[in-house]
Amino acid sequence: MKNVKNTLNSKHMLSTISNLLSEHHAINITTIDVKQTTSFTDFMLICEGTSQRHIEALVDELIKSPLITVRNKSQNKCKDDLWMVVDCLDVVVHIMHKDARHHYQLEKLWEPI
C-alpha cells in the first residue's frame, strides 16, 4: 500500500497531466482511481483526440513535458489509429478516438463491482 506522500504525488501528477491535455484540446477527460484494484498504477486517465494526428500530438506533449515522468518514451511512439497509451508511472493515460473509446468502454471495465 502506498503512503500518503506517494498518494499526494500521484494526485499532483494526475492534475498536471489532466491540465496539459486540456490545454491541448483533449476532450472528455475522465479519471479513474484504481489504487485499490491494481498495483501497477494509482490512476487511469482516459481522454479523446479528434483524429490520429491529434492523438499523436497529445502523446508528444506528454512526452516532451519536463513536469511529467514517462516510462519507456520510445515505446509510446508506436502508432495505432484509434488508441495510444502513455505510462506516466502512477498515472496510465489512454488517448483514444471516440470510436475506440465507445468500443472498448474502459470506464465500465474499471468501475467497481
TIMI-2910 file (N, C-alpha, C, CB; in pm, 1 decimal, decimal comma, always signed):
<rs>
+----------+----------+----------+----------+----------+----------+----------+----------+----------+----------+----------+----------+------+
!      n_x !      n_y !      n_z !     ca_x !     ca_y !     ca_z !      c_x !      c_y !      c_z !     cb_x !     cb_y !     cb_z ! resn !
+----------+----------+----------+----------+----------+----------+----------+----------+----------+----------+----------+----------+------+
!    +84,3 !   -118,5 !     +0,0 !     +0,0 !     +0,0 !     +0,0 !    +88,2 !   +124,0 !     +0,0 !    -95,6 !     +0,3 !   +121,9 !  Met !
!    +51,7 !   +223,9 !    -77,7 !   +131,9 !   +344,6 !    -89,5 !   +109,5 !   +433,9 !    +30,8 !    +98,7 !   +419,6 !   -218,6 !  Lys !
!   +215,0 !   +509,3 !    +64,0 !   +199,7 !   +600,6 !   +176,0 !   +133,0 !   +730,0 !   +130,2 !   +335,8 !   +629,9 !   +240,4 !  Asn !
!   +102,4 !   +817,5 !   +226,4 !    +29,2 !   +940,6 !   +197,4 !   +108,1 !  +1030,9 !   +102,7 !     -2,3 !  +1015,5 !   +327,2 !  Val !
!   +239,7 !  +1041,1 !   +121,4 !   +322,3 !  +1126,1 !    +35,5 !   +314,3 !  +1080,2 !   -110,1 !   +468,7 !  +1125,2 !    +83,6 !  Lys !
!   +325,5 !   +950,9 !   -134,5 !   +315,7 !   +899,2 !   -271,2 !   +177,8 !   +924,6 !   -330,9 !   +346,5 !   +749,7 !   -273,6 !  Asn !
!    +74,1 !   +911,9 !   -249,1 !    -61,1 !   +937,2 !   -297,7 !    -77,3 !  +1082,9 !   -337,4 !   -164,5 !   +899,5 !   -191,5 !  Thr !
!    -23,6 !  +1174,6 !   -257,2 !    -29,6 !  +1316,5 !   -291,2 !    +48,2 !  +1344,0 !   -418,9 !    +25,0 !  +1402,1 !   -176,3 !  Leu !
!   +164,3 !  +1281,3 !   -434,6 !   +242,6 !  +1298,8 !   -556,6 !   +166,4 !  +1248,3 !   -678,3 !   +376,6 !  +1226,4 !   -544,9 !  Asn !
!   +100,5 !  +1134,5 !   -665,3 !    +26,8 !  +1080,9 !   -779,8 !    -94,0 !  +1168,6 !   -812,8 !    -18,6 !   +936,6 !   -751,6 !  Ser !
!   -158,2 !  +1227,4 !   -712,8 !   -269,8 !  +1319,2 !   -738,6 !   -220,3 !  +1446,1 !   -807,0 !   -342,4 !  +1354,6 !   -607,3 !  Lys !
!   -104,5 !  +1494,1 !   -766,1 !    -45,1 !  +1611,6 !   -830,8 !    -10,6 !  +1579,7 !   -976,4 !    +81,8 !  +1658,0 !   -754,1 !  His !
!    +46,7 !  +1462,6 !  -1000,4 !    +80,5 !  +1422,0 !  -1137,0 !    -46,7 !  +1409,7 !  -1221,3 !   +158,3 !  +1287,8 !  -1136,5 !  Met !
!   -150,9 !  +1352,2 !  -1164,5 !   -278,8 !  +1339,9 !  -1234,6 !   -330,8 !  +1477,8 !  -1275,2 !   -382,5 !  +1267,4 !  -1146,1 !  Leu !
!   -325,4 !  +1571,8 !  -1184,0 !   -371,0 !  +1707,7 !  -1212,4 !   -286,4 !  +1773,7 !  -1320,9 !   -367,5 !  +1792,1 !  -1085,4 !  Ser !
!   -154,9 !  +1755,7 !  -1313,7 !    -64,0 !  +1812,5 !  -1413,5 !    -94,2 !  +1756,0 !  -1551,8 !    +82,5 !  +1784,5 !  -1375,4 !  Thr !
!   -111,3 !  +1625,2 !  -1559,8 !   -140,4 !  +1559,5 !  -1687,7 !   -275,2 !  +1605,4 !  -1741,7 !   -138,9 !  +1406,0 !  -1671,8 !  Ile !
!   -375,6 !  +1608,1 !  -1656,8 !   -509,1 !  +1649,0 !  -1698,5 !   -508,4 !  +1792,0 !  -1751,6 !   -607,5 !  +1636,4 !  -1582,0 !  Ser !
!   -438,9 !  +1881,3 !  -1682,2 !   -430,5 !  +2020,8 !  -1725,8 !   -359,7 !  +2033,2 !  -1859,9 !   -358,1 !  +2104,9 !  -1621,0 !  Asn !
!   -249,1 !  +1960,9 !  -1876,7 !   -175,1 !  +1966,8 !  -2002,5 !   -261,9 !  +1917,6 !  -2118,2 !    -46,1 !  +1883,2 !  -1993,1 !  Leu !
!   -329,3 !  +1805,9 !  -2098,8 !   -414,8 !  +1752,0 !  -2204,6 !   -530,0 !  +1847,0 !  -2236,8 !   -469,7 !  +1614,9 !  -2163,8 !  Leu !
!   -587,2 !  +1907,6 !  -2135,0 !   -695,1 !  +2003,6 !  -2155,6 !   -646,2 !  +2124,7 !  -2235,1 !   -752,8 !  +2048,6 !  -2021,0 !  Ser !
!   -527,3 !  +2173,9 !  -2202,7 !   -468,9 !  +2287,8 !  -2274,6 !   -448,2 !  +2256,5 !  -2422,6 !   -335,6 !  +2327,7 !  -2211,1 !  Glu !
!   -430,0 !  +2129,2 !  -2454,4 !   -406,7 !  +2088,5 !  -2593,0 !   -531,5 !  +2024,9 !  -2655,6 !   -289,5 !  +1990,4 !  -2599,7 !  His !
!   -646,9 !  +2059,8 !  -2599,3 !   -777,7 !  +2029,5 !  -2657,6 !   -817,3 !  +1882,1 !  -2657,2 !   -780,5 !  +2078,3 !  -2796,3 !  His !
!   -765,7 !  +1805,7 !  -2561,8 !   -820,2 !  +1670,9 !  -2540,8 !   -963,6 !  +1687,9 !  -2491,0 !   -732,5 !  +1586,9 !  -2437,7 !  Ala !
!  -1049,0 !  +1594,9 !  -2526,0 !  -1189,0 !  +1608,2 !  -2486,0 !  -1233,0 !  +1488,2 !  -2402,4 !  -1279,2 !  +1622,8 !  -2609,7 !  Ile !
!  -1339,6 !  +1512,4 !  -2325,8 !  -1399,2 !  +1408,0 !  -2240,6 !  -1295,5 !  +1340,9 !  -2150,8 !  -1468,0 !  +1302,3 !  -2327,1 !  Asn !
!  -1221,8 !  +1423,1 !  -2076,7 !  -1118,5 !  +1371,0 !  -1986,7 !  -1186,2 !  +1310,1 !  -1864,2 !  -1018,1 !  +1483,6 !  -1944,6 !  Ile !
!  -1153,4 !  +1184,3 !  -1838,3 !  -1209,0 !  +1110,3 !  -1725,1 !  -1094,5 !  +1046,6 !  -1647,4 !  -1310,9 !  +1002,2 !  -1772,8 !  Thr !
!  -1104,6 !  +1049,7 !  -1515,6 !  -1003,7 !   +982,0 !  -1433,9 !  -1070,6 !   +873,1 !  -1351,3 !   -929,6 !  +1082,7 !  -1341,7 !  Thr !
!   -996,6 !   +765,7 !  -1331,5 !  -1045,7 !   +652,9 !  -1252,8 !   -939,3 !   +617,9 !  -1149,6 !  -1079,3 !   +529,4 !  -1344,0 !  Ile !
!   -977,7 !   +616,8 !  -1023,7 !   -888,0 !   +578,6 !   -915,2 !   -884,7 !   +426,0 !   -909,1 !   -934,1 !   +640,5 !   -777,7 !  Asp !
!   -767,1 !   +369,1 !   -935,2 !   -753,9 !   +222,7 !   -936,4 !   -655,6 !   +172,7 !   -829,7 !   -708,2 !   +175,4 !  -1074,9 !  Val !
!   -625,9 !   +258,5 !   -731,5 !   -529,6 !   +220,7 !   -626,2 !   -569,3 !    +92,1 !   -554,6 !   -516,6 !   +333,2 !   -524,2 !  Lys !
!   -698,2 !    +75,5 !   -530,2 !   -744,8 !    -42,1 !   -456,5 !   -760,3 !   -165,1 !   -545,7 !   -876,9 !    -11,6 !   -389,2 !  Gln !
!   -753,3 !   -144,3 !   -677,1 !   -779,1 !   -251,1 !   -772,7 !   -652,7 !   -313,7 !   -829,0 !   -862,2 !   -199,1 !   -884,5 !  Thr !
!   -549,0 !   -232,1 !   -846,8 !   -428,0 !   -279,2 !   -913,6 !   -303,3 !   -222,4 !   -847,4 !   -430,6 !   -241,4 !  -1061,5 !  Thr !
!   -192,3 !   -289,0 !   -865,6 !    -67,1 !   -243,4 !   -804,7 !    +23,3 !   -169,6 !   -902,9 !     +7,4 !   -361,1 !   -746,9 !  Ser !
!    -10,7 !   -167,4 !  -1032,1 !    +81,8 !   -108,3 !  -1128,6 !    +62,6 !    +41,3 !  -1149,4 !    +67,7 !   -177,7 !  -1259,4 !  Phe !
!    -46,9 !    +98,0 !  -1100,7 !    -69,6 !   +241,6 !  -1113,8 !   -173,8 !   +285,0 !  -1012,1 !   -114,5 !   +278,4 !  -1257,7 !  Thr !
!   -182,9 !   +415,7 !   -989,4 !   -284,1 !   +470,1 !   -898,9 !   -408,6 !   +517,7 !   -973,2 !   -225,6 !   +584,8 !   -818,8 !  Asp !
!   -386,0 !   +575,0 !  -1091,7 !   -496,3 !   +633,7 !  -1166,8 !   -489,4 !   +595,7 !  -1313,6 !   -495,8 !   +784,9 !  -1152,1 !  Phe !
!   -606,0 !   +585,3 !  -1374,2 !   -619,9 !   +577,3 !  -1519,0 !   -680,0 !   +710,6 !  -1561,3 !   -709,7 !   +453,6 !  -1564,9 !  Met !
!   -625,7 !   +767,8 !  -1665,8 !   -684,9 !   +886,6 !  -1725,1 !   -720,8 !   +849,9 !  -1868,5 !   -587,0 !  +1011,0 !  -1718,7 !  Leu !
!   -844,0 !   +873,1 !  -1904,3 !   -892,5 !   +840,5 !  -2038,3 !   -942,1 !   +969,9 !  -2101,6 !  -1006,3 !   +731,2 !  -2034,2 !  Ile !
!   -898,4 !   +994,7 !  -2223,9 !   -945,7 !  +1112,5 !  -2295,3 !   -953,0 !  +1082,0 !  -2443,6 !   -854,1 !  +1233,8 !  -2269,1 !  Cys !
!  -1006,3 !  +1177,3 !  -2517,8 !  -1022,3 !  +1159,3 !  -2661,6 !   -945,2 !  +1265,1 !  -2738,5 !  -1169,9 !  +1163,7 !  -2700,0 !  Glu !
!   -889,2 !  +1220,2 !  -2850,3 !   -837,2 !  +1310,0 !  -2951,6 !   -932,0 !  +1303,9 !  -3069,4 !   -691,0 !  +1272,6 !  -2993,2 !  Gly !
!   -932,2 !  +1407,9 !  -3150,3 !  -1029,2 !  +1416,9 !  -3258,7 !   -986,1 !  +1344,4 !  -3385,6 !  -1055,3 !  +1560,2 !  -3290,5 !  Thr !
!   -857,8 !  +1309,8 !  -3394,3 !   -804,4 !  +1242,0 !  -3513,1 !   -675,5 !  +1171,1 !  -3473,6 !   -779,1 !  +1343,3 !  -3630,9 !  Ser !
!   -622,7 !  +1089,4 !  -3563,7 !   -495,2 !  +1023,2 !  -3534,8 !   -386,3 !  +1126,4 !  -3510,2 !   -454,9 !   +929,6 !  -3650,4 !  Gln !
!   -383,3 !  +1229,7 !  -3591,6 !   -281,8 !  +1334,7 !  -3575,4 !   -295,2 !  +1403,4 !  -3439,2 !   -293,8 !  +1439,1 !  -3688,7 !  Arg !
!   -417,8 !  +1431,7 !  -3396,7 !   -440,2 !  +1494,6 !  -3266,7 !   -397,1 !  +1401,4 !  -3152,9 !   -588,5 !  +1533,3 !  -3250,7 !  His !
!   -429,5 !  +1273,4 !  -3164,4 !   -388,6 !  +1175,3 !  -3063,2 !   -236,3 !  +1171,2 !  -3052,6 !   -444,1 !  +1034,5 !  -3097,5 !  Ile !
!   -167,9 !  +1166,4 !  -3165,7 !    -21,2 !  +1164,9 !  -3166,5 !    +35,1 !  +1293,1 !  -3106,4 !    +31,6 !  +1146,4 !  -3309,6 !  Glu !
!    -26,9 !  +1407,2 !  -3135,6 !    +19,3 !  +1534,9 !  -3080,6 !     +3,2 !  +1537,7 !  -2928,8 !    -57,7 !  +1651,9 !  -3144,2 !  Ala !
!   -105,9 !  +1483,7 !  -2877,9 !   -125,7 !  +1477,8 !  -2732,8 !    -19,4 !  +1390,3 !  -2666,9 !   -266,2 !  +1424,2 !  -2699,8 !  Leu !
!    +10,9 !  +1276,8 !  -2727,8 !   +117,0 !  +1189,3 !  -2675,9 !   +249,8 !  +1263,9 !  -2676,0 !   +127,9 !  +1059,0 !  -2760,1 !  Val !
!   +280,4 !  +1332,7 !  -2784,8 !   +405,7 !  +1408,8 !  -2793,2 !   +414,9 !  +1513,9 !  -2683,6 !   +418,1 !  +1475,6 !  -2929,8 !  Asp !
!   +304,8 !  +1581,7 !  -2654,8 !   +305,7 !  +1683,5 !  -2549,1 !   +335,7 !  +1620,9 !  -2412,8 !   +170,5 !  +1757,5 !  -2544,5 !  Glu !
!   +278,7 !  +1505,2 !  -2385,2 !   +308,2 !  +1436,8 !  -2258,8 !   +456,1 !  +1400,4 !  -2250,0 !   +221,7 !  +1310,3 !  -2244,3 !  Leu !
!   +509,1 !  +1345,3 !  -2358,7 !   +648,4 !  +1300,7 !  -2359,9 !   +744,1 !  +1418,8 !  -2346,5 !   +678,4 !  +1222,9 !  -2488,4 !  Ile !
!   +711,7 !  +1531,1 !  -2409,5 !   +800,1 !  +1648,4 !  -2407,8 !   +798,1 !  +1723,9 !  -2275,4 !   +761,6 !  +1742,4 !  -2518,6 !  Lys !
!   +692,1 !  +1711,3 !  -2199,2 !   +676,7 !  +1792,1 !  -2078,8 !   +781,8 !  +1757,8 !  -1973,5 !   +537,5 !  +1773,4 !  -2020,9 !  Ser !
!   +853,6 !  +1859,6 !  -1923,8 !   +951,3 !  +1834,7 !  -1817,6 !   +885,1 !  +1806,5 !  -1682,3 !  +1044,9 !  +1953,7 !  -1804,9 !  Pro !
!   +756,3 !  +1830,2 !  -1671,9 !   +684,2 !  +1810,4 !  -1546,1 !   +628,7 !  +1669,4 !  -1530,1 !   +571,8 !  +1909,3 !  -1536,2 !  Leu !
!   +635,2 !  +1591,3 !  -1637,1 !   +572,1 !  +1459,3 !  -1637,2 !   +676,6 !  +1351,6 !  -1662,5 !   +460,3 !  +1451,9 !  -1743,6 !  Ile !
!   +678,3 !  +1250,6 !  -1576,9 !   +768,1 !  +1137,2 !  -1594,6 !   +697,9 !  +1032,0 !  -1679,1 !   +812,1 !  +1078,2 !  -1457,6 !  Thr !
!   +760,9 !   +997,2 !  -1791,1 !   +704,9 !   +896,6 !  -1881,1 !   +799,7 !   +778,1 !  -1885,7 !   +681,4 !   +954,7 !  -2024,0 !  Val !
!   +745,7 !   +660,0 !  -1861,9 !   +824,8 !   +537,4 !  -1869,4 !   +830,6 !   +491,6 !  -2015,1 !   +764,5 !   +425,6 !  -1777,8 !  Arg !
!   +949,8 !   +449,7 !  -2058,8 !   +968,2 !   +393,6 !  -2193,9 !   +917,7 !   +486,7 !  -2303,5 !   +896,8 !   +259,8 !  -2204,7 !  Asn !
!   +976,2 !   +605,9 !  -2309,5 !   +931,3 !   +706,5 !  -2406,4 !   +931,2 !   +655,3 !  -2549,5 !  +1018,7 !   +828,8 !  -2397,6 !  Lys !
!  +1029,3 !   +578,3 !  -2587,5 !  +1036,2 !   +533,0 !  -2726,8 !   +923,9 !   +434,8 !  -2759,7 !  +1171,9 !   +467,8 !  -2754,6 !  Ser !
!   +880,8 !   +356,1 !  -2662,9 !   +774,4 !   +258,6 !  -2688,2 !   +638,4 !   +324,8 !  -2702,7 !   +769,5 !   +156,2 !  -2576,4 !  Gln !
!   +624,6 !   +447,2 !  -2652,6 !   +497,2 !   +517,0 !  -2663,4 !   +473,7 !   +573,3 !  -2802,7 !   +490,5 !   +628,0 !  -2562,0 !  Asn !
!   +573,1 !   +566,3 !  -2888,3 !   +562,4 !   +625,1 !  -3020,9 !   +501,7 !   +530,8 !  -3123,7 !   +697,1 !   +669,0 !  -3067,3 !  Lys !
!   +473,6 !   +406,5 !  -3086,6 !   +413,1 !   +316,0 !  -3184,4 !   +275,3 !   +369,9 !  -3222,7 !   +402,3 !   +170,6 !  -3127,7 !  Cys !
!   +242,1 !   +351,5 !  -3344,6 !   +121,9 !   +414,6 !  -3397,7 !     +4,6 !   +315,9 !  -3403,1 !   +149,5 !   +471,3 !  -3537,4 !  Lys !
!   -107,0 !   +359,8 !  -3353,0 !   -233,7 !   +289,5 !  -3367,3 !   -334,5 !   +397,4 !  -3403,3 !   -274,9 !   +209,4 !  -3234,8 !  Asp !
!   -415,0 !   +372,0 !  -3499,5 !   -506,2 !   +475,2 !  -3548,5 !   -600,9 !   +529,5 !  -3442,4 !   -586,3 !   +420,9 !  -3661,8 !  Asp !
!   -640,8 !   +445,7 !  -3348,5 !   -750,1 !   +483,5 !  -3260,5 !   -717,9 !   +491,1 !  -3111,5 !   -858,6 !   +389,3 !  -3279,2 !  Leu !
!   -600,2 !   +443,6 !  -3067,9 !   -575,7 !   +435,3 !  -2923,6 !   -426,0 !   +431,9 !  -2897,4 !   -644,3 !   +310,3 !  -2862,7 !  Trp !
!   -379,3 !   +522,3 !  -2812,3 !   -239,4 !   +520,7 !  -2769,1 !   -237,1 !   +528,6 !  -2616,9 !   -157,7 !   +639,1 !  -2833,3 !  Met !
!   -139,6 !   +461,1 !  -2557,0 !   -126,4 !   +456,3 !  -2411,9 !     +8,8 !   +513,6 !  -2373,4 !   -142,5 !   +311,3 !  -2358,5 !  Val !
!     +8,4 !   +598,4 !  -2269,1 !   +132,1 !   +654,6 !  -2216,4 !   +139,2 !   +618,5 !  -2068,8 !   +139,1 !   +810,3 !  -2237,9 !  Val !
!   +246,6 !   +552,0 !  -2029,4 !   +267,6 !   +511,6 !  -1890,3 !   +343,8 !   +622,1 !  -1818,9 !   +344,6 !   +375,9 !  -1881,4 !  Asp !
!   +273,6 !   +695,8 !  -1735,7 !   +333,1 !   +804,3 !  -1657,2 !   +348,1 !   +760,0 !  -1511,3 !   +246,2 !   +933,7 !  -1666,7 !  Cys !
!   +391,9 !   +638,4 !  -1492,3 !   +415,1 !   +576,4 !  -1362,2 !   +286,3 !   +563,3 !  -1282,3 !   +516,9 !   +656,8 !  -1283,3 !  Leu !
!   +253,4 !   +660,0 !  -1199,3 !   +134,4 !   +649,6 !  -1115,2 !     +5,1 !   +683,8 !  -1188,4 !   +149,0 !   +739,2 !   -996,1 !  Asp !
!    +18,5 !   +726,0 !  -1313,3 !    -98,2 !   +756,7 !  -1396,8 !    -76,6 !   +692,0 !  -1533,4 !   -120,2 !   +912,6 !  -1410,5 !  Val !
!   -168,3 !   +606,2 !  -1574,0 !   -163,7 !   +549,0 !  -1708,7 !   -266,4 !   +624,9 !  -1792,0 !   -193,0 !   +392,5 !  -1708,1 !  Val !
!   -218,7 !   +683,7 !  -1902,1 !   -301,8 !   +770,2 !  -1985,2 !   -342,7 !   +695,8 !  -2112,2 !   -226,7 !   +901,2 !  -2020,4 !  Val !
!   -471,9 !   +690,1 !  -2136,4 !   -527,4 !   +630,1 !  -2257,8 !   -583,7 !   +744,7 !  -2341,8 !   -638,9 !   +521,6 !  -2224,7 !  His !
!   -524,8 !   +765,8 !  -2459,3 !   -573,2 !   +869,1 !  -2550,6 !   -636,0 !   +796,1 !  -2668,4 !   -456,9 !   +967,0 !  -2597,1 !  Ile !
!   -765,5 !   +816,4 !  -2684,7 !   -842,1 !   +734,0 !  -2778,0 !   -924,8 !   +820,2 !  -2872,5 !   -933,2 !   +637,9 !  -2701,7 !  Met !
!   -953,7 !   +764,5 !  -2987,6 !  -1054,5 !   +822,5 !  -3075,4 !  -1190,3 !   +784,6 !  -3015,7 !  -1039,1 !   +771,3 !  -3225,8 !  His !
!  -1290,8 !   +867,3 !  -3036,8 !  -1421,8 !   +839,3 !  -2974,9 !  -1477,5 !   +702,6 !  -3014,4 !  -1521,9 !   +947,6 !  -3013,8 !  Lys !
!  -1448,9 !   +656,9 !  -3136,1 !  -1498,0 !   +525,0 !  -3178,3 !  -1434,4 !   +412,4 !  -3096,7 !  -1469,7 !   +503,3 !  -3327,5 !  Asp !
!  -1304,3 !   +422,9 !  -3072,5 !  -1234,8 !   +322,0 !  -2991,1 !  -1283,4 !   +327,9 !  -2846,9 !  -1081,4 !   +343,0 !  -2996,5 !  Ala !
!  -1303,0 !   +448,5 !  -2797,1 !  -1349,7 !   +462,1 !  -2659,3 !  -1487,4 !   +398,9 !  -2642,8 !  -1353,8 !   +610,2 !  -2618,1 !  Arg !
!  -1573,3 !   +422,3 !  -2737,5 !  -1706,8 !   +362,5 !  -2732,6 !  -1698,7 !   +209,5 !  -2742,9 !  -1795,1 !   +419,2 !  -2846,2 !  His !
!  -1611,5 !   +160,2 !  -2828,7 !  -1598,7 !    +15,6 !  -2849,8 !  -1542,7 !    -55,8 !  -2726,4 !  -1509,0 !    -11,8 !  -2970,4 !  His !
!  -1433,1 !     -2,6 !  -2669,3 !  -1365,3 !    -72,9 !  -2559,4 !  -1424,6 !    -43,1 !  -2422,3 !  -1219,5 !    -36,8 !  -2558,5 !  Tyr !
!  -1487,4 !    +70,1 !  -2404,1 !  -1555,7 !   +105,9 !  -2279,8 !  -1470,6 !    +79,9 !  -2154,9 !  -1685,5 !    +28,9 !  -2269,3 !  Gln !
!  -1352,0 !   +140,0 !  -2152,4 !  -1260,5 !   +119,5 !  -2039,5 !  -1321,5 !   +161,3 !  -1906,3 !  -1132,2 !   +196,4 !  -2062,4 !  Leu !
!  -1403,7 !   +265,0 !  -1907,4 !  -1465,3 !   +308,5 !  -1781,9 !  -1548,2 !   +196,2 !  -1720,4 !  -1553,2 !   +432,5 !  -1805,2 !  Glu !
!  -1620,3 !   +122,7 !  -1801,7 !  -1700,2 !    +10,8 !  -1749,6 !  -1611,0 !   -102,9 !  -1700,8 !  -1796,5 !    -41,2 !  -1857,6 !  Lys !
!  -1501,3 !   -124,7 !  -1770,2 !  -1407,7 !   -230,1 !  -1731,2 !  -1351,0 !   -205,3 !  -1591,8 !  -1293,9 !   -240,3 !  -1832,9 !  Leu !
!  -1323,3 !    -78,3 !  -1560,2 !  -1258,6 !    -44,9 !  -1433,7 !  -1355,1 !     +2,8 !  -1325,7 !  -1155,5 !    +60,1 !  -1457,0 !  Trp !
!  -1486,0 !     +5,0 !  -1352,6 !  -1578,2 !    +50,3 !  -1249,1 !  -1586,6 !    -53,8 !  -1137,5 !  -1718,3 !    +77,4 !  -1308,9 !  Glu !
!  -1615,2 !     -7,8 !  -1015,4 !  -1623,5 !   -101,7 !   -902,2 !  -1732,1 !   -206,4 !   -924,0 !  -1650,6 !    -25,7 !   -771,7 !  Pro !
!  -1705,8 !   -324,1 !   -871,3 !  -1802,0 !   -435,0 !   -883,5 !  -1910,8 !   -421,0 !   -779,4 !  -1731,5 !   -571,8 !   -868,6 !  Ile !
+----------+----------+----------+----------+----------+----------+----------+----------+----------+----------+----------+----------+------+
</rs>
